[in-house]
Amino acid sequence: MIWLGTRIMNLCFHPPLLLRSSAVCLRLASAATVYENLKCLNQYSTEFLSWLQHKAGLEISSTLAVGNSIYGRSLFASDTIKAGDCILRVPYSVQISPENIVPEIKVLLNDDLSNVAKLAAVLLAEQKMGQSSEWATYVNSLPRHGELHSTVFWSEDELEMIRQSPVYQETICHQAKIESEYLKVRLVFELFPQRFSGISLEDFMHAYALVASRAWGTSKGLSLVIADRDYAVGEEVFIRYGKYSNATLMLDFGFTLSHNIYDQVQIWMAVSEHDPLCAEKVELLHKHSMPTIICEKGGVNYHGNLFTIKEVRSARGTGKGIPQSLRAFARVLSMTFHQELDDLATEATQNDGRLARRPLGNKNREVESHRILLLEITNMVREYIASIKLLRKESSHSIRRQMASDLLTGELRVLKSASAWLMNYSALSPPSKLDLS
């Protein structure tokens, strides 16, 4: 198992690194298939458990067995499991960590290098040792090149499928970060050719992704895996990753869900430099803890920020999916007179200091502010629909194409819910004829 000095993801369960899981949703294979898979891989399960116990020097408590499912190598209940039972108990001594790297290499790794990069270096060193590595049984169980589907491994053509989503730019930034870390550790690799010869950026990226998607922080003691529901013998046991959107799941873990209730979308709202009150609006936003960043588009500078929208479950609901900060920003955008900005500043000062968090006294201006927001979301809906139609035109099917479809469909659902709420809130009609089906 992999351990880091700091926790890098919020898991309800702490999964062994070798396991592949379908995460949030719980689906079961047929009993006959399960038992056949367990029978076929029972030898592997026995060998792995024996290695684990030998390395730990004590008996490992486990009610799990390794088998195959439609998701690949998976875990199955080898005994009846009740909610709250400890299904795996692993001592710290068999958790590979940055401390496992040899001292002469460890002292050369820069302090500004992330724990993920350091542990990736440990993993690469152990892989190079092959069967002579004390971690060989464990390392050999990890996914190989081409078996991970995080977007950092997608080709340019594959990334084009999700260009509409913020995940596209996040992936490019994440790839650049990994490459930056690789350039730092490569200098160390070159000093120890016997341990790291021939390690490429692709090798490092693969090891980095293995660590980032599977490692967790822990105290130097036992790690416990606790069941959150009952499992019968032979049922597939799943890992609950947490309340993550498909965007996070595909970037960090390499999978998506066909319907993810935690999907969300980032929306960019900005003040154009062509706005006569641009400087005053930007100054007002900064004074009230709503700082902007500058983005150049089409030769025009826009001062704005990103806001995260979650699904609004009902058009007549309270609008919890649309953050108040976003609605406040739209209210500032709708202002056309200096006095209106002064009134917003006064109101904020007289209350809790937050800007434009209450509906505007001028009803027409309040409607206009939400119309601005609706127009932006409507344009995004159009673009998402166009992207999804292009995906569906392709006859070929692949895991990554399905992931792209899951991502865009989920984010479109969120945008549609926000659009419906905005129209209901202000009794607005769509800005123009739009097929939202």
C-alpha positions, 0 to 999 in steps of 0.5 A, a space after each residue: 500500500 502507498 502512504 503519504 505524509 499528508 492526506 491527498 484525498 477524502 476517502 470514506 474507505 482507505 483502499 489498497 493501491 492494487 484495487 480497482 473500484 467503481 467507487 460511488 455506485 454499488 453494483 453486484 456481479 452475478 453470484 455464479 460469475 463471482 464464485 468463478 472469478 474467486 476460484 480462478 484467482 484464489 491462488 493469487 489472493 493466497 499468494 498476496 496475503 501470504 506475502 503481506 503477512 510475511 512482510 508484516 511479521 504478523 497475521 493480516 486480518 481480512 475478509 476480502 479476496 481478489 477476483 475479476 469483475 467488469 471493472 477489472 481486478 476487484 475485491 469480493 467478500 470472502 466471508 459475511 461482512 456486517 456494516 461497521 466490521 473491519 474488513 482489512 487491517 494493515 500495519 504501517 510496516 507494509 505501507 510504502 512511503 517516501 521514507 522507503 527511498 534510500 538516504 543518498 537519494 532522499 537528501 537530493 530531492 528538493 524540499 519543494 518537490 511534492 510528496 506525490 513526486 517523491 513517492 513516485 520516485 520510490 515506486 519507480 526505483 522498486 519497479 526497476 529492481 524487478 523481482 529482487 524488490 521486497 515490494 515486488 508482489 505488491 508492485 506487480 499488482 499495480 495497473 500497467 501503462 495504458 490501464 489508467 484513464 485519467 485525462 492526463 493520459 489522453 491524446 490531443 484528439 481525445 481531449 478535444 472531446 471535452 474542450 467545452 468543460 473546465 476539465 480540459 484546461 485543468 488537465 493541461 495545467 496538471 500535465 504541466 505540473 507533473 512535467 515540472 516535477 519530472 524535470 526536478 527529479 530527473 536531475 537526481 535520476 541521472 546521478 543514479 543510472 543503476 536505479 533509474 536508467 531509461 525512465 521517461 516522462 511517461 514512466 514518471 507520469 504513470 507512477 505519479 498518477 498511481 500515487 495521486 489516485 491511491 495514496 492517503 495519509 496516516 499516522 504510523 500505526 494500523 490502517 483500518 478499512 471499515 464496511 459501510 454496509 452489509 456484504 454477503 459472501 461473494 459480493 463485490 466490495 466497492 470503495 466510496 471515494 466521496 462526494 466528487 463530481 465526474 470532473 474530479 473523478 476522471 482527472 484524479 482517478 480515471 473513471 466517471 459515473 453515468 449519473 453523478 449527483 455531485 456533478 458541478 460546472 464552473 462558470 466565468 463571469 467578467 466585467 469588460 474593459 469596454 464597460 463605462 463603469 469597468 474601473 469602478 465596478 472592479 474597485 468595488 468588487 475588490 473592496 468587498 472581498 470579491 477580487 477579480 483576475 484578468 482574462 484576455 479574449 478577442 483583444 479585450 481584457 475582462 476582469 472576472 472570476 470563476 464560480 461553481 454551480 451545482 445542480 438545482 433540484 427544483 426550478 421552484 427550489 431555493 436556488 442552492 445550486 447557484 451561489 450567492 456570490 455569483 448572483 451578487 457579481 451579476 447584480 454588480 454587472 447590471 449597474 449602469 449608474 455611479 449612484 447605483 454602485 454607491 448604493 450597493 457599497 452603502 448597503 454592504 457597509 450597513 450590513 455584514 460587509 458582503 456586496 449585493 447579497 440581497 435582491 435589488 430594490 429596483 425590480 427591473 434591475 434585479 431582473 436584468 442582473 439575472 437575465 445577464 446570468 441566464 444569457 451566459 448559461 444559455 450560451 454554455 448550454 448551446 455549446 455543450 449540446 453541440 459538443 455532445 452531438 459531435 460525440 454521438 456522431 462518432 460510431 466508435 466506442 471507447 472507455 474514454 469516449 464514454 467518460 467524455 459523454 458522462 462528463 458533458 451530459 452531467 455538466 449540461 444537466 447542471 446548466 439546464 437546472 440553473 437555467 430553469 431556476 433563473 427563468 422561474 425566479 425572474 419570470 424570464 423566457 429563454 434569451 432566444 429559441 433554444 432546444 433544451 432537450 
